[in-house]
Amino acid sequence: MKPINLLKNIRSYNRRAWNHQAELGNQWTIPVDPQVIADARIGVFSILLTEQKPVPHDWFPPLAGLDVLCLACGGGQQGPVLAAAGARVTVLDNSPRQLERDRLVAKRDGLSLNTIEGDMRDLSAIKDESFDLIFHPVSNVFVPNIRPVWREAYRVLRPGSTLMSGFMNPVYYLFGTQEEEQTALVVKFSIPYSDPESLSAEELQVCEADGIPLEFGHSLTDQIGGQLEAGFKLTGFYEDIMPESPLSKYTSIYIATRAIKPSSAT
């Protein structure tokens, strides 16, 4: 039998799972080294919304003095780089261990950086129109409903400000996420997809025992349409691959978007 309250308690489950991933040294939990920070201080930096392709530099406004929210973006990677490049950075993440990585880099390299433990769907601890840029790499895959993410992002951004987001192409979940499933290319699941509702009780028990975060495959209507519904205007788009996925031979695995909160004059 599947855990009755797993969907209800997904934030607690994924917090524990990401704390465990940090202890294991998952690639997204390894802080950048001091040279990366030194380069960013002179304006030379490269950061990721997805897995392989760096964010184009022309997507960024001038970073000096910019108020930046790194949303669900802990791990000591993007946040410290943006802080070293001159931004005033706040990192919000669900995992205390991930936030420790950001504080570690800040202390090591003399950076000013704020951290908040919280849910990407609920930014009630943040006042309206507090930020000039939100940097939101692939992470909304870990919550079942992403419409609140876009609405909250819109609320805490100032007019004319920017939202950069990375997310999964929903086709990734059609066949299952294991290598052998993606090689066989037999459709098993529908979109939107949900680990808690689609995996067997035995598979969920393995995930829990191994500290594997549970994922949700959101429709493009929710990913892109949700941003538009919240009030954003899309101004940039690119796709990226996941080298270890057999599906990358046929299609992109990741999508990145740049969106603007219109100014009050528009």
N, C-alpha and C positions, 0 to 999 in steps of 0.2 A: 504493500500500500504506500502511495506517495505521501510525503510529509504534508499534513493538512494545512499548516500555516506558512508554507514555504513562500508562496507569492506575497502574502501579507508581510512577511519578515525578510524580504529579499535584501533590504538595505543592511540588516544585521548580518545576514549570511555572507553577502559579498564583502562587507567590511572585514570579517574574519578571514575570508578567502584571500583578499588582497594583502592583509597583514602577513599571511603565510607566504604568499608569493614574494613579498619583500624579503622575508627571511631566506627563501630559496634562491634569491638572486635573479628573478625574472628580468628579462632585458629592459622592461619598462620601469624597473625599480632601481636601476644602477645610476647613481649620480654622475653628472658630467665631471670631467677632470679639470684641474686648475687651468690648463692651457686654453680650454674652451672658454672659460670665464675671462681670461686675459685677452683673448681675441675679441670677445664680445665687447669689452670695454673700449676697444678702438673701432667698433662698428663692423667687425667681421664675425658674422654668426650665421648658422644654418639650423633651423629647428623644424620639427615634423608635426603635422596634423594627422598624417597617416603613417605608413611604415617605411617607405622608401624615398619618396619624392619630397624634397624640401619645399617649404612654403615660399612662393615667389617673393622676392624682396619688395616688389612694387605693390604687394598687398598691404604692407605695413605703412601706417602714417609715421611721421618722425616720432621716435620713442622717447626722447629726452623729456622728462617730466610728465609723461603720459600715465594715467591711472589705468592699470591693466589687471583684469581678473582672469587668472588661469583656472578655468572651471573644470572640476573633476580631473585635475592635471598634476597630481602629486608625483613624486618620484625623483626629485632633484635634477630634472632635465630642463624643460622649457622655461619654467618660472625663473630660476636663477640666471639663465642666459638673458632673458628679457630685462631682468633687474640690472645685470651688468651692462646692458646696452643703454641704460639710462632711465628705464621706466620705473614707476612706483608700483610694485607688484604685490598682489594678494593671491595666494594659492588656496583654493577651496577643494577639499577632497574628503571622501568618505572614510579613508584608511589612515589611522594615526601613524602607522609605520611609513606610509608613503610621505606624509607630511614631515616626518623626522628626516627624511632624505633631503628635503628642501632646506630645512633648518641647518642640517649638517653642512651643506654647500655654502649657505649664507654665513655661517660662523667661520668656516674654513677660509673663505675668500673675502670676508669683510663686506658683505652685501646687506642692504636693508631690504627685508622681505617679510611680509605678514602672512600667517597661515590661519586657516579656519577649518575645523572639522565639521563637515555638513553634507547635506543631501543636495545634489545638483538640481533637484526638482523644487526645492524650497530654499529660497534665498532671503527669507524674511529677516535675517540678521543684518541684511544690507539695505541701506536706504535707496530710494528711487534716484535714478540718474547720478550714480556714484562713479561710473567708469567710462573711459574713452575707448576701450578695446576689451573684448572677451576672447580668450584663446581657449578653444574647447576641442581637444584632440579626441580620437576615437575612444569614447567612454560611455556614451548614452546607450550602448549595447548592454550595459549592466543594469538598466532599469526597465520596467515593463511598459511605462507610459511616458513618452517624451514630449508631448504637447506642453506640459508645465515647464519643461526645461526652456523651451523657446519663449514662452510668455514671461518667465522670470528674467531671462537674459534681456529681453526687450525692456522690461521695467527698470533694471538697474543700469542700463546704458544711457548715456546722455544723447540728446538729439544730434544726428550727424555722425554718430560713432559706429564702430565696426564689430561685427561678430564673425570670427573664423571658426569653422567647425569641420571635424573629420568624422566619418561614420561608415558603417559597413554597407556594401551593396547587398540588398536582400537576397539576391540569387545565391549568395554564399551558403544560405541555410536550407535551400531546397532539397539537397541530397544528403544532408548530414555533414558534420564538421570533421569527421575522421578522414584520414588520407585514403583509406580503402573505399569509403563511401563516395568521395569526390572523384575517385578514379573510375568507379563503376558507372557514375552518372545516372543512377536510377532515382527518380524523384520520390522522396519519402515524406516531405513535409510541405505545408502551405505557409504563405506569408500573410500576416505577421507570424513570426515563429517565437516559441517560448521553450527554453530548456525545462523549466519546472513542469510544463504541461505535455511536453513531447517525449522526454526521456522516461525510461522505465524506472521503477522504484530501485532496482538493482544499480542502474546507471547513476541515479542520483546519489545513492549511498556511496558509490565509488568517488564521485565528485566531492562529496562532503568529507570523506576520509582522506582524500588527497589534497584538500584545500583548493579545489578548482573553482574559480568564479563561474556563476551561472549567467547565461547570455540570452538576449532577446533580439530577434531579427525584425526590425521595423520596416514598414512599407515606405516607399518613396513619397507617398501622400503625407505620411507623418513626418518624414525627414525634411523634405523640401517644401511640401505644401504647408506643413506646420510652421515653418519659418515665415512663409508668406502670410499665413493667417494671423500670426502674432503681430504683423505689421512691417516686417523686414522687406527690403528690396535686394534681390540677389545681384551681385556685381562681379562675381568670380566663381569659377568651377574648374576642377580637374579630377582625374581619376588616378588610381595607383594600384599596384599589384601586391600580393602576398607570395613571395617566392616559394615558400614551402607548400602552398596549396596547389594541387593539380588543376584547379579551376582557372588559375592564372594563365594557362595556355589558351583559354577561350575568352576570358572577359576580365574586366577589372574587378578587384575585390573591395577596394575602398573608394570613397568619394569625398572630396573636400569642397567646401563652399565658403565664399566670402559674401557677407550681407551687411547692409547699412540700415541703421535706424534713421528714417528720414528726419531732416531738421524740421523745426516747427514752422518754417516758412514754406514747406512743400506740402 
